[in-house]
Amino acid sequence: KREEAAARQKAEEEARRKAEEEQMLKEKQEKELQAKLEKQREEAETKAREAAEQLRLEREQIMQQIEQERLERKKRIDEIMKRTRRSETPEVKKEEPKPEVPSTLNV
């Protein structure tokens, strides 16, 4: 009976040891899985941030280009307006002497 009890006790200890090993292995695998998932999540967040930053830079560049084109158009329009005003100014001077002629007739 002692031998049976010792054998039974030994078998129980062996079973308990195996259960503990399996539990430890399971916990280790769970930790590894969690670490892997965390790493994937961080990589996805990093990619998303980089993509958002790239998009922001592209939009900023487009806005700068639009602003540059607007300023160039404004400059061209201002130049055209200056030329137009210059060509109108001599015409106004030519028109001024003409009204003087009728005023001498009134005298």
Rosetta constraint file for C-alpha pairs under 8 A:
AtomPair CA 1 CA 5 HARMONIC 6.03 0.50
AtomPair CA 2 CA 6 HARMONIC 5.95 0.50
AtomPair CA 3 CA 7 HARMONIC 5.91 0.50
AtomPair CA 4 CA 8 HARMONIC 5.89 0.50
AtomPair CA 5 CA 9 HARMONIC 5.94 0.50
AtomPair CA 6 CA 10 HARMONIC 5.94 0.50
AtomPair CA 7 CA 11 HARMONIC 6.03 0.50
AtomPair CA 8 CA 12 HARMONIC 6.12 0.50
AtomPair CA 9 CA 13 HARMONIC 6.13 0.50
AtomPair CA 10 CA 14 HARMONIC 6.09 0.50
AtomPair CA 11 CA 15 HARMONIC 6.06 0.50
AtomPair CA 12 CA 16 HARMONIC 6.01 0.50
AtomPair CA 13 CA 17 HARMONIC 5.98 0.50
AtomPair CA 14 CA 18 HARMONIC 6.11 0.50
AtomPair CA 15 CA 19 HARMONIC 6.08 0.50
AtomPair CA 16 CA 20 HARMONIC 6.15 0.50
AtomPair CA 17 CA 21 HARMONIC 6.15 0.50
AtomPair CA 18 CA 22 HARMONIC 6.05 0.50
AtomPair CA 19 CA 23 HARMONIC 6.05 0.50
AtomPair CA 20 CA 24 HARMONIC 6.05 0.50
AtomPair CA 21 CA 25 HARMONIC 6.02 0.50
AtomPair CA 22 CA 26 HARMONIC 5.97 0.50
AtomPair CA 23 CA 27 HARMONIC 6.13 0.50
AtomPair CA 24 CA 28 HARMONIC 6.07 0.50
AtomPair CA 25 CA 29 HARMONIC 6.12 0.50
AtomPair CA 26 CA 30 HARMONIC 6.11 0.50
AtomPair CA 27 CA 31 HARMONIC 6.10 0.50
AtomPair CA 28 CA 32 HARMONIC 6.17 0.50
AtomPair CA 29 CA 33 HARMONIC 6.08 0.50
AtomPair CA 30 CA 34 HARMONIC 6.10 0.50
AtomPair CA 31 CA 35 HARMONIC 6.06 0.50
AtomPair CA 32 CA 36 HARMONIC 6.08 0.50
AtomPair CA 33 CA 37 HARMONIC 6.11 0.50
AtomPair CA 34 CA 38 HARMONIC 6.03 0.50
AtomPair CA 35 CA 39 HARMONIC 6.10 0.50
AtomPair CA 36 CA 40 HARMONIC 6.20 0.50
AtomPair CA 37 CA 41 HARMONIC 6.09 0.50
AtomPair CA 38 CA 42 HARMONIC 6.13 0.50
AtomPair CA 39 CA 43 HARMONIC 6.12 0.50
AtomPair CA 40 CA 44 HARMONIC 6.09 0.50
AtomPair CA 41 CA 45 HARMONIC 6.16 0.50
AtomPair CA 42 CA 46 HARMONIC 6.09 0.50
AtomPair CA 43 CA 47 HARMONIC 6.12 0.50
AtomPair CA 44 CA 48 HARMONIC 6.10 0.50
AtomPair CA 45 CA 49 HARMONIC 6.10 0.50
AtomPair CA 46 CA 50 HARMONIC 6.12 0.50
AtomPair CA 47 CA 51 HARMONIC 6.04 0.50
AtomPair CA 48 CA 52 HARMONIC 6.07 0.50
AtomPair CA 49 CA 53 HARMONIC 6.07 0.50
AtomPair CA 50 CA 54 HARMONIC 6.06 0.50
AtomPair CA 51 CA 55 HARMONIC 6.12 0.50
AtomPair CA 52 CA 56 HARMONIC 6.10 0.50
AtomPair CA 53 CA 57 HARMONIC 6.14 0.50
AtomPair CA 54 CA 58 HARMONIC 6.17 0.50
AtomPair CA 55 CA 59 HARMONIC 6.15 0.50
AtomPair CA 56 CA 60 HARMONIC 6.06 0.50
AtomPair CA 57 CA 61 HARMONIC 6.08 0.50
AtomPair CA 58 CA 62 HARMONIC 6.18 0.50
AtomPair CA 59 CA 63 HARMONIC 6.10 0.50
AtomPair CA 60 CA 64 HARMONIC 6.15 0.50
AtomPair CA 61 CA 65 HARMONIC 6.16 0.50
AtomPair CA 62 CA 66 HARMONIC 6.12 0.50
AtomPair CA 63 CA 67 HARMONIC 6.08 0.50
AtomPair CA 64 CA 68 HARMONIC 6.04 0.50
AtomPair CA 65 CA 69 HARMONIC 6.13 0.50
AtomPair CA 66 CA 70 HARMONIC 6.11 0.50
AtomPair CA 67 CA 71 HARMONIC 6.16 0.50
AtomPair CA 68 CA 72 HARMONIC 6.20 0.50
AtomPair CA 69 CA 73 HARMONIC 6.17 0.50
AtomPair CA 70 CA 74 HARMONIC 6.13 0.50
AtomPair CA 71 CA 75 HARMONIC 6.08 0.50
AtomPair CA 72 CA 76 HARMONIC 6.21 0.50
AtomPair CA 73 CA 77 HARMONIC 6.11 0.50
AtomPair CA 74 CA 78 HARMONIC 6.08 0.50
AtomPair CA 75 CA 79 HARMONIC 6.19 0.50
AtomPair CA 76 CA 80 HARMONIC 6.17 0.50
AtomPair CA 77 CA 81 HARMONIC 6.05 0.50
AtomPair CA 78 CA 82 HARMONIC 6.14 0.50
AtomPair CA 79 CA 83 HARMONIC 6.30 0.50
AtomPair CA 80 CA 84 HARMONIC 6.04 0.50
AtomPair CA 81 CA 85 HARMONIC 6.05 0.50
AtomPair CA 82 CA 86 HARMONIC 6.16 0.50
AtomPair CA 83 CA 87 HARMONIC 6.27 0.50
AtomPair CA 84 CA 88 HARMONIC 6.26 0.50
AtomPair CA 85 CA 89 HARMONIC 6.12 0.50
AtomPair CA 86 CA 90 HARMONIC 7.30 0.50
AtomPair CA 87 CA 91 HARMONIC 7.25 0.50
AtomPair CA 88 CA 92 HARMONIC 6.52 0.50
AtomPair CA 89 CA 93 HARMONIC 6.55 0.50
AtomPair CA 90 CA 94 HARMONIC 6.24 0.50
AtomPair CA 91 CA 95 HARMONIC 6.26 0.50
AtomPair CA 92 CA 96 HARMONIC 6.38 0.50
AtomPair CA 93 CA 97 HARMONIC 7.44 0.50
AtomPair CA 94 CA 98 HARMONIC 7.45 0.50
AtomPair CA 95 CA 99 HARMONIC 7.30 0.50
AtomPair CA 96 CA 100 HARMONIC 7.28 0.50
AtomPair CA 97 CA 101 HARMONIC 7.13 0.50
AtomPair CA 98 CA 102 HARMONIC 7.76 0.50
AtomPair CA 99 CA 103 HARMONIC 6.91 0.50
AtomPair CA 100 CA 104 HARMONIC 6.65 0.50
AtomPair CA 101 CA 105 HARMONIC 6.86 0.50
AtomPair CA 102 CA 106 HARMONIC 6.61 0.50
AtomPair CA 103 CA 107 HARMONIC 6.85 0.50
